[in-house]
Amino acid sequence: MCYYNEYAIVAPSGALLDLKGMILLETVVTIFQLITCVILIAVVLLQTGKTAGLSGVIGGGSDTYLSKNKMKTLDSKLARATKWVAIVFVVLTLILNIVF
């Protein structure tokens, strides 16, 4: 049986759980998740569309000089940023769901 007061929960094992600290931590993680969400939306919207589709494959234009320097372009940097920001967003979501 747990005993409650306005600042803490006393668990059956005698451990003291600080409610204000947990609420503050949950609020901070939620704010970081919202900021990450806005950044993820912005990074995805800044990317250019990949509309070449099947015509790009048939045309054979993938072996040009510009495609060899593909890792230095803004689109490749945005694609990498999308992956990392999405990973951070998923981790924060799991933390909020499992811990809190």
MODELLER restraints for C-alpha pairs under 7 A, 6 or more apart:
rsr = mdl.restraints
at = mdl.atoms
rsr.add(forms.Gaussian(group=physical.xy_distance, feature=features.Distance(at['CA:1:A'], at['CA:12:A']), mean=5.81, stdev=0.5))
rsr.add(forms.Gaussian(group=physical.xy_distance, feature=features.Distance(at['CA:2:A'], at['CA:9:A']), mean=6.68, stdev=0.5))
rsr.add(forms.Gaussian(group=physical.xy_distance, feature=features.Distance(at['CA:2:A'], at['CA:10:A']), mean=5.63, stdev=0.5))
rsr.add(forms.Gaussian(group=physical.xy_distance, feature=features.Distance(at['CA:2:A'], at['CA:11:A']), mean=5.01, stdev=0.5))
rsr.add(forms.Gaussian(group=physical.xy_distance, feature=features.Distance(at['CA:2:A'], at['CA:12:A']), mean=5.86, stdev=0.5))
rsr.add(forms.Gaussian(group=physical.xy_distance, feature=features.Distance(at['CA:3:A'], at['CA:9:A']), mean=5.95, stdev=0.5))
rsr.add(forms.Gaussian(group=physical.xy_distance, feature=features.Distance(at['CA:3:A'], at['CA:10:A']), mean=5.26, stdev=0.5))
rsr.add(forms.Gaussian(group=physical.xy_distance, feature=features.Distance(at['CA:4:A'], at['CA:10:A']), mean=6.52, stdev=0.5))
rsr.add(forms.Gaussian(group=physical.xy_distance, feature=features.Distance(at['CA:7:A'], at['CA:18:A']), mean=6.52, stdev=0.5))
rsr.add(forms.Gaussian(group=physical.xy_distance, feature=features.Distance(at['CA:7:A'], at['CA:19:A']), mean=5.77, stdev=0.5))
rsr.add(forms.Gaussian(group=physical.xy_distance, feature=features.Distance(at['CA:7:A'], at['CA:20:A']), mean=6.55, stdev=0.5))
rsr.add(forms.Gaussian(group=physical.xy_distance, feature=features.Distance(at['CA:8:A'], at['CA:16:A']), mean=6.52, stdev=0.5))
rsr.add(forms.Gaussian(group=physical.xy_distance, feature=features.Distance(at['CA:8:A'], at['CA:17:A']), mean=5.50, stdev=0.5))
rsr.add(forms.Gaussian(group=physical.xy_distance, feature=features.Distance(at['CA:8:A'], at['CA:18:A']), mean=4.76, stdev=0.5))
rsr.add(forms.Gaussian(group=physical.xy_distance, feature=features.Distance(at['CA:8:A'], at['CA:19:A']), mean=5.18, stdev=0.5))
rsr.add(forms.Gaussian(group=physical.xy_distance, feature=features.Distance(at['CA:9:A'], at['CA:16:A']), mean=5.92, stdev=0.5))
rsr.add(forms.Gaussian(group=physical.xy_distance, feature=features.Distance(at['CA:9:A'], at['CA:17:A']), mean=5.14, stdev=0.5))
rsr.add(forms.Gaussian(group=physical.xy_distance, feature=features.Distance(at['CA:9:A'], at['CA:18:A']), mean=6.77, stdev=0.5))
rsr.add(forms.Gaussian(group=physical.xy_distance, feature=features.Distance(at['CA:10:A'], at['CA:16:A']), mean=4.81, stdev=0.5))
rsr.add(forms.Gaussian(group=physical.xy_distance, feature=features.Distance(at['CA:10:A'], at['CA:17:A']), mean=6.33, stdev=0.5))
rsr.add(forms.Gaussian(group=physical.xy_distance, feature=features.Distance(at['CA:26:A'], at['CA:100:A']), mean=6.88, stdev=0.5))
rsr.add(forms.Gaussian(group=physical.xy_distance, feature=features.Distance(at['CA:33:A'], at['CA:89:A']), mean=6.20, stdev=0.5))
rsr.add(forms.Gaussian(group=physical.xy_distance, feature=features.Distance(at['CA:33:A'], at['CA:92:A']), mean=6.07, stdev=0.5))
rsr.add(forms.Gaussian(group=physical.xy_distance, feature=features.Distance(at['CA:36:A'], at['CA:85:A']), mean=6.68, stdev=0.5))
rsr.add(forms.Gaussian(group=physical.xy_distance, feature=features.Distance(at['CA:36:A'], at['CA:89:A']), mean=6.04, stdev=0.5))
rsr.add(forms.Gaussian(group=physical.xy_distance, feature=features.Distance(at['CA:37:A'], at['CA:89:A']), mean=6.76, stdev=0.5))
rsr.add(forms.Gaussian(group=physical.xy_distance, feature=features.Distance(at['CA:40:A'], at['CA:82:A']), mean=6.39, stdev=0.5))
rsr.add(forms.Gaussian(group=physical.xy_distance, feature=features.Distance(at['CA:40:A'], at['CA:85:A']), mean=6.01, stdev=0.5))
rsr.add(forms.Gaussian(group=physical.xy_distance, feature=features.Distance(at['CA:40:A'], at['CA:86:A']), mean=6.66, stdev=0.5))
rsr.add(forms.Gaussian(group=physical.xy_distance, feature=features.Distance(at['CA:43:A'], at['CA:78:A']), mean=6.27, stdev=0.5))
rsr.add(forms.Gaussian(group=physical.xy_distance, feature=features.Distance(at['CA:43:A'], at['CA:82:A']), mean=6.18, stdev=0.5))
rsr.add(forms.Gaussian(group=physical.xy_distance, feature=features.Distance(at['CA:44:A'], at['CA:82:A']), mean=6.64, stdev=0.5))
rsr.add(forms.Gaussian(group=physical.xy_distance, feature=features.Distance(at['CA:47:A'], at['CA:75:A']), mean=6.00, stdev=0.5))
rsr.add(forms.Gaussian(group=physical.xy_distance, feature=features.Distance(at['CA:47:A'], at['CA:78:A']), mean=6.52, stdev=0.5))
rsr.add(forms.Gaussian(group=physical.xy_distance, feature=features.Distance(at['CA:70:A'], at['CA:76:A']), mean=6.80, stdev=0.5))
